[in-house]
Amino acid sequence: MRGDRSESRGDHEAEFREFMVSRWGGLVRFAYGLTGDRGHAEDLAQTALAKAFASWPKVRRAQDPDAYVRRILINTNNHRFRKRRVAEYGGEAPAEPAVADGTAALDQRDALVAALMELPPKQRAVVVLRYWDGLTETQAAAVLGCSVGTLKGCLPTMVLRQ
């Protein structure tokens, strides 16, 4: 007996699949006429077919299954407008958050890197360690393997003035 039920269910599914495939384009066009939006029309047609599948034995026994499914589609579309809608806020729109212009910072960084590239390698290393990485004179001297006095001697004169 179970074999008969699953067979009949399989037959119903195959019959519905054939119905759905053959009617899809027409239902979407019809739904588009109701909604004016392709996305809503496809959603509406899909919902109508899902409802038709849920009651397929009743739909297929109807005098005109196409009319039955179109009626489901119309009712589903009408139901969209009955749903409770979220109230819209009528006040002023919130101010846009200020976004910093990063181009000035990039220009400054490019100028800094260009100036660093003009320094001899030892001076460049000292400036980067001290002012870019924020190391103390003692820490920078340890990294470079020299005395603090030698480190200070490597600093460019323009840096020492600041």
N, C-alpha and C positions, 0 to 999 in steps of 0.2 A: 504494500500500500504506500509506503514511503517513496518507493521508486516512482509510483504514479504521480505523487504530489510534486516531487522534484522535477520530473519530466514536464509536467504541466506548467510548473513555475518557469522552467527553462524555455518552454514554448512561449509563454507570456512575455518573458524578457526579450526573446528574439523578435516576437511580433511588435513589441513596443519599440525596440531599437530600430526596426525597419520604418515604423511610423515616424519616429523622431527624426531620423536622417532625411527622410523624404519631405518633412514639413519644416525643418529648421529655417531655411532661407525665407520662406513665406511668413513664418511667425516673427522673425527678426524684422522684416520689412513692415509688418503690421504694427509691431511694438514701436518701431521707429516713428511711425505715423502718430502714435499716441504720446510718445515722449519727446521727440525731436532731438534725441541724443543717441548716438550709436552704442555707446557703452551701457546706458540705461536700457536700451532696447534689447541687447544681448542678455543682460541680467534678468530682465523681465521674461524673455522667452525661456531662459533656462529655468527660472522659478516656476513658470507655468507648466513646463514639461515635467519637472520634478513632482509637482502636485498631481499631474495627470498620471504619472507612473505609480504614485502611491495608491491611486484608485483606478488602475488600468482595467480591471475586469468590468467595472461600471462604465468607464469611458468607451471601451470597445463595443459594449452592448448598446450604446446610445445610437439614436437614429442617424446622427451626423457627428462622428468623433471630432472632425475638424472644428465644427461650430462649438462643441463642448470645450475644446482646448482654447479656442479664441475667447470664450466667455471667462474661462479661468484667467486668461491673460488680462482681460479688461478688469475683472474684479481685483486682481493683484495690483494692477496699476492704480485703480481707484483707492485701494487700501494705503498706498504710499502717501496719499495726501491726507488721510485720516490720522496718521500717526502724530503723536504729540511732537511738536517742533521745539527746538531749543530757541529761547528768546534771544534776539540779537541785542547787543549792547549798542545803545545809540549815542554814547558819549564820544569824546575825542579819541582818536587812535593814540596809543602810547608813543612817546617820542622814541625815535630810532636811537639806539645806543651809539655813542660816538666811537668811531673806529680810527685808531691812530694810523697816520700815513707812514708806512714803513719805508717809503722810498728815500726819505731824508736820512734815516738810520743806515740804509744800505749805501747811500752815497758817502756818508762819513766813514763807514767801515772800509769801503773801497779806497778812499783817500788815505786812511790809516795804514792799510796793507801796502799801498804803493809807497808811502813814506818809509815803512819798515824795510821794504825791499831795497831801498837806496842805502841803508846802513850796512856797514861791514858785518859779517856773520857774528862776531863776538858781541858787538854792540847790540845787534838785533836780538841775540839770545838774552842779554841782560835786560833790555827793555821789556821783552815779552815776559820773562820770569817775574820781574818786579811789578810791572804795571798791568799786564794782561792777566797773569796768573795770580797776582797779589801776594807774592812771596816777600818775606822780609829780606833785608840785605844779607843776613847771616844764612838764611835758607837758600837764597839764590847763589851765594858764594859756595855753599856746600854742594849744590847741584852741579855747578861749573868746576868744582875742584880747585878753587882759588881762594885767596884771602879776601876779606871785606874791602881792604884798601885797593886791591887789584880790581875788584868788581867796580868800586866807585870810579876808578881811573878809566874804566871801559865805557862808562855812561857818556853819551853825547852831551856836549855843553848846553844845548837847548833844554835837555831834560833836567840838568842840574839846576838851572835857573828857576824852574817851577817849583 
